[in-house]
């Protein structure tokens, strides 16, 4: 699970420091600060699930295949997992960036 948490932190840190153009279609309620905006309980739960999903998946894989997988199989699984985690966190920005502006 620690691997997934570190990967999440690394990806979110790297994506937040990328020099990408600003997205013009803003937040739904005009508030952009997570700590300053009112968030309902289910939106908070979704955010927590979004942030912890890679850690949960990596932890589940580790629990299932702890001693039975070879190093090659582990390397393939971790590479695929890291690729999907990076896509998970970059996708919302990329889809908004690629939408045609009206």
C-alpha positions, 0 to 999 in steps of 0.5 A, spaced: 500 500 500 505 504 501 508 503 494 501 506 491 501 512 496 507 514 494 506 513 487 499 517 488 503 523 491 509 523 486 504 523 480 500 529 483 506 533 485 509 532 478 502 534 475 501 540 479 508 543 477 507 542 470 507 548 466 500 547 462 495 552 459 490 554 464 483 551 463 478 556 462 472 552 464 472 553 471 469 550 477 462 548 478 460 553 484 466 558 482 470 555 488 477 552 486 480 551 493 479 544 496 480 547 504 476 553 503 470 550 499 464 547 502 464 539 500 458 534 501 460 528 504 459 524 498 464 528 494 469 528 500 468 520 499 469 520 492 475 524 493 478 520 498 476 514 494 480 517 488 486 518 492 486 512 495 484 507 489 492 506 487 494 504 494 488 499 495 489 496 488 497 495 489 495 493 496 490 488 494 495 485 488 500 484 494 496 480 498 494 476 493 500 474 490 505 476 495 510 470 494 507 466 488 509 471 483 516 471 480 520 478 479 518 479 472 511 478 473 511 483 479 515 488 474 510 487 469 504 488 474 507 494 477 509 497 471 501 497 468 499 499 475 503 505 475 501 507 467 494 506 469 495 510 476 498 516 471 492 516 466 487 516 472 490 523 475 492 526 468 485 524 465 481 529 468 486 535 466 487 532 459 479 531 457 478 538 459 484 541 455 482 537 449 474 539 449 473 544 444 471 551 446 465 555 445 
